[in-house]
Amino acid sequence: MIEYIKTNQSAHWYKTDGTPCHQIEKKDKSGLRNVDLRDARKLNLVPSVTSILNIIAKPQLEAWKQEQVLLAALTLPIKEGEGAKEYATRIAQDALAYTKEAAEMGTLIHLYFEYVLGQELSAVELEELDKIPEETQEAIKKFVTEHFDLTMPYETERSIVNLDIGYAGTRDFKGFLKGGRRVIADWKTKNTKPGGKIFISPDNSYQLSAYAAAEGVGNLKDVVLMNVYVSRSEPGRIDSEAWGVDDSIKSYDIFKAACKLWYLIKKLEKPVMEITK
């Protein structure tokens, strides 16, 4: 069977001290390649939160991907002399191109939050930020100013690890809200419709609860878990969701169950902390 749409088998991995280890050098020294399950076993690596959550079905996301394929099929004319296989391949490539563009904008939005929160960027990175609509840039500045107390200690883009459960990840923001409550926040991008509610996937709260637990937050009543959604299709629109305590507690229970299932399916033992002599 011809595979027109290749599934993405890559995953993010971390060392037991939280250092990212997503790629390793190829045997022939010709460059880097993505870490796979065999490498993880050999190198005692920890899977990322998002990799573990991929074990859970995401109907809304899958429906969106299928919609991109349908739209590509409707808008791409068949070229003269083009065979069915070639046409199907071109449709798949066109659909995946939009998915790639969405991911690239997500990366830029994360980078812009870093910039607004005081992170020094290179000249190349600063130039890349110009791709973000001006309305979106202003909206991000306004959101940060109105919601977060930057006179208090805060951290951005920090790797965290929880070896008790067996996962790691990169947390976007930890600090304080205006009013004094601690907050752990995660930035996301989405397509929205004018006047329409934003779709919030339940696994967003699973991810945040895992980050909170890895940060050593023993009682989820002590911290606000917040998702911040930046619209790709409506420049300047930002929505947010602060999860309630009950939702946060249940979310971590679900994440732990997903984590256990992930290890069983992958036939992988939980990594153990390496002792540095």
C-alpha positions as CSV (number, residue, x, y, z in Angstrom):
1,M,0.0,0.0,0.0
2,I,1.3,3.4,-0.9
3,E,1.6,5.8,2.1
4,Y,0.6,9.2,0.8
5,I,0.5,10.8,4.2
6,K,3.4,9.8,6.4
7,T,2.7,9.7,10.2
8,N,5.1,11.7,12.3
9,Q,6.9,9.1,14.5
10,S,9.3,11.6,16.0
11,A,9.1,12.3,19.7
12,H,10.8,14.7,22.2
13,W,13.1,13.2,24.7
14,Y,15.1,14.5,27.7
15,K,18.0,13.3,29.8
16,T,17.2,12.5,33.5
17,D,18.6,15.9,34.5
18,G,16.0,17.6,32.3
19,T,18.4,18.4,29.4
20,P,16.6,18.2,26.0
21,C,17.9,15.3,23.8
22,H,15.6,15.4,20.8
23,Q,18.3,14.6,18.2
24,I,21.6,12.7,18.1
25,E,24.5,12.5,15.6
26,K,24.2,10.0,12.8
27,K,26.6,7.1,12.7
28,D,28.3,8.4,9.5
29,K,28.7,11.8,11.2
30,S,26.7,13.4,8.3
31,G,24.4,15.3,10.6
32,L,21.7,14.8,13.2
33,R,18.6,12.5,13.3
34,N,15.6,12.3,15.6
35,V,16.0,10.1,18.7
36,D,13.9,6.9,18.5
37,L,12.7,4.4,21.0
38,R,15.9,2.3,20.7
39,D,18.0,5.3,21.4
40,A,15.9,6.1,24.4
41,R,16.4,2.7,25.9
42,K,20.2,2.9,25.3
43,L,20.6,6.4,26.6
44,N,18.2,6.2,29.6
45,L,16.0,9.0,28.2
46,V,12.7,10.4,29.5
47,P,9.7,11.0,27.2
48,S,8.1,14.4,26.9
49,V,4.7,15.3,28.2
50,T,3.4,15.9,24.7
51,S,4.8,12.6,23.4
52,I,2.9,10.7,26.2
53,L,-0.3,12.6,25.5
54,N,-0.2,11.5,21.9
55,I,-1.4,8.1,23.2
56,I,-4.8,9.8,23.7
57,A,-7.0,10.2,20.7
58,K,-7.7,13.9,19.6
59,P,-10.8,13.8,17.4
60,Q,-10.9,17.5,16.9
61,L,-7.3,17.7,15.7
62,E,-7.7,14.6,13.4
63,A,-10.9,16.2,11.9
64,W,-9.0,19.4,11.2
65,K,-6.2,17.4,9.5
66,Q,-8.7,15.6,7.3
67,E,-10.4,18.9,6.5
68,Q,-7.0,20.2,5.1
69,V,-6.8,17.2,2.9
70,L,-10.3,17.7,1.6
71,L,-9.7,21.4,1.0
72,A,-6.5,20.6,-0.9
73,A,-8.3,18.1,-3.1
74,L,-11.0,20.6,-3.9
75,T,-8.7,23.5,-4.8
76,L,-5.8,21.7,-6.6
77,P,-6.6,21.0,-10.3
78,I,-5.2,17.8,-11.9
79,K,-2.3,18.7,-14.2
80,E,-2.3,17.4,-17.7
81,G,-0.8,14.0,-17.9
82,E,-0.7,13.6,-14.1
83,G,-1.4,10.1,-12.8
84,A,-3.7,9.3,-9.8
85,K,-0.7,8.5,-7.6
86,E,1.1,11.7,-8.4
87,Y,-2.1,13.7,-7.9
88,A,-2.8,12.1,-4.5
89,T,0.8,12.8,-3.4
90,R,0.5,16.4,-4.4
91,I,-2.8,16.7,-2.4
92,A,-1.1,15.2,0.6
93,Q,1.9,17.6,0.3
94,D,-0.4,20.6,0.0
95,A,-2.4,19.6,3.1
96,L,0.7,19.0,5.1
97,A,2.2,22.3,4.1
98,Y,-0.6,24.2,5.9
99,T,0.0,22.1,9.0
100,K,3.7,23.0,8.8
101,E,2.9,26.7,8.5
102,A,0.6,26.5,11.6
103,A,3.4,24.8,13.5
104,E,5.9,27.5,12.4
105,M,3.6,30.3,13.5
106,G,3.2,28.5,16.9
107,T,7.0,28.5,17.3
108,L,7.2,32.3,16.4
109,I,4.4,33.1,18.9
110,H,6.3,31.2,21.7
111,L,9.4,33.2,20.7
112,Y,7.5,36.5,20.9
113,F,6.2,35.7,24.4
114,E,9.9,35.1,25.3
115,Y,10.8,38.5,23.8
116,V,8.1,40.4,25.7
117,L,9.1,38.6,28.9
118,G,12.7,39.9,28.6
119,Q,14.5,37.1,26.8
120,E,17.4,38.3,24.6
121,L,17.0,37.2,21.0
122,S,19.5,37.0,18.2
123,A,19.2,39.4,15.2
124,V,17.9,36.5,13.1
125,E,15.2,35.7,15.6
126,L,14.2,39.3,15.9
127,E,13.8,39.5,12.1
128,E,11.6,36.3,12.2
129,L,9.2,38.0,14.6
130,D,8.2,40.4,11.8
131,K,6.2,37.6,10.4
132,I,3.8,37.9,13.3
133,P,0.9,40.4,12.5
134,E,1.3,43.7,14.3
135,E,-2.1,43.3,15.9
136,T,-1.1,40.0,17.4
137,Q,2.2,41.4,18.8
138,E,0.3,44.3,20.5
139,A,-2.3,41.9,21.9
140,I,0.4,39.7,23.4
141,K,2.1,42.7,25.0
142,K,-1.2,43.8,26.5
143,F,-2.1,40.3,27.8
144,V,1.3,39.9,29.5
145,T,1.0,43.4,31.1
146,E,-2.6,43.0,32.3
147,H,-2.3,39.4,33.7
148,F,1.2,38.8,35.0
149,D,3.1,40.6,37.8
150,L,6.6,40.9,36.4
151,T,7.9,42.6,39.5
152,M,7.8,39.1,41.1
153,P,10.2,36.3,40.3
154,Y,9.3,34.4,37.1
155,E,10.8,31.8,34.7
156,T,10.3,31.1,31.0
157,E,11.0,28.1,28.8
158,R,12.4,25.9,31.6
159,S,12.9,22.1,31.3
160,I,11.3,20.1,34.0
161,V,11.4,16.4,34.8
162,N,9.5,14.0,37.0
163,L,11.3,10.7,37.4
164,D,8.8,9.3,39.9
165,I,6.1,9.1,37.1
166,G,8.6,9.1,34.2
167,Y,8.2,12.2,32.1
168,A,9.8,15.6,31.2
169,G,9.0,18.7,29.2
170,T,9.5,22.4,28.7
171,R,7.3,24.7,30.7
172,D,6.5,28.0,29.0
173,F,5.9,30.3,32.1
174,K,5.9,30.2,35.8
175,G,5.3,33.3,37.9
176,F,2.6,35.3,39.5
177,L,-0.7,36.8,38.4
178,K,-1.7,40.3,39.3
179,G,-3.2,39.8,42.7
180,G,-0.5,37.5,44.0
181,R,-1.5,34.0,43.0
182,R,1.1,31.7,41.5
183,V,0.6,30.6,37.9
184,I,1.9,28.1,35.4
185,A,1.0,29.1,31.9
186,D,1.3,27.5,28.4
187,W,1.0,29.4,25.1
188,K,-0.9,27.8,22.2
189,T,-2.0,29.0,18.7
190,K,-5.4,28.1,17.1
191,N,-7.6,29.1,14.2
192,T,-10.7,30.9,15.4
193,K,-13.9,32.2,13.8
194,P,-15.2,35.8,14.5
195,G,-17.7,35.7,17.3
196,G,-17.2,32.0,17.9
197,K,-15.9,30.3,21.0
198,I,-12.5,28.7,20.9
199,F,-12.3,25.0,21.1
200,I,-10.3,23.9,24.2
201,S,-8.9,20.4,24.1
202,P,-9.0,18.6,27.5
203,D,-5.5,17.4,27.1
204,N,-4.3,21.0,27.5
205,S,-5.1,20.7,31.2
206,Y,-3.5,17.3,31.4
207,Q,-0.3,18.9,30.1
208,L,-0.3,21.8,32.6
209,S,-1.1,19.5,35.5
210,A,1.9,17.4,34.6
211,Y,4.1,20.5,34.6
212,A,2.8,21.6,37.9
213,A,3.5,18.2,39.5
214,A,7.1,18.2,38.1
215,E,7.6,21.6,39.6
216,G,6.9,20.1,43.0
217,V,3.4,21.7,43.4
218,G,2.0,19.2,45.9
219,N,-1.4,20.9,46.2
220,L,-2.9,22.1,43.0
221,K,-5.0,24.5,45.0
222,D,-1.9,26.6,45.4
223,V,-1.4,27.4,41.8
224,V,-3.4,28.6,38.8
225,L,-3.0,26.5,35.6
226,M,-3.6,28.7,32.6
227,N,-3.7,28.1,28.8
228,V,-3.3,31.2,26.6
229,Y,-4.6,30.8,23.1
230,V,-3.4,33.2,20.4
231,S,-5.5,33.2,17.2
232,R,-3.7,32.5,13.9
233,S,-6.7,33.5,11.8
234,E,-7.9,36.6,13.7
235,P,-4.8,38.9,14.3
236,G,-5.1,40.4,17.8
237,R,-7.4,37.9,19.3
238,I,-6.3,36.1,22.5
239,D,-8.4,33.8,24.7
240,S,-7.4,32.2,27.9
241,E,-8.6,29.4,30.2
242,A,-7.7,29.2,33.9
243,W,-8.5,25.6,35.0
244,G,-10.4,25.0,38.2
245,V,-8.9,23.0,41.1
246,D,-11.1,20.0,40.5
247,D,-10.3,19.9,36.8
248,S,-6.6,20.2,37.6
249,I,-6.6,17.3,40.1
250,K,-8.6,15.1,37.7
251,S,-6.4,16.1,34.8
252,Y,-3.3,14.9,36.6
253,D,-5.0,11.6,37.4
254,I,-5.7,11.2,33.7
255,F,-2.2,12.1,32.8
256,K,-0.7,9.5,35.1
257,A,-2.9,6.9,33.6
258,A,-1.8,7.9,30.1
259,C,1.8,7.8,31.2
260,K,1.4,4.3,32.6
261,L,-0.3,3.2,29.3
262,W,2.4,4.8,27.2
263,Y,5.2,2.8,29.0
264,L,3.2,-0.4,28.7
265,I,2.6,0.1,25.0
266,K,6.2,1.2,24.2
267,K,7.6,-1.7,26.4
268,L,9.9,0.8,28.0
269,E,11.1,0.9,31.6
270,K,11.0,4.2,33.5
271,P,14.4,5.9,33.4
272,V,16.4,6.2,36.6
273,M,18.4,9.2,37.8
274,E,22.1,8.9,36.7
275,I,24.5,9.5,39.5
276,T,27.4,11.8,38.6
277,K,30.7,10.9,40.2
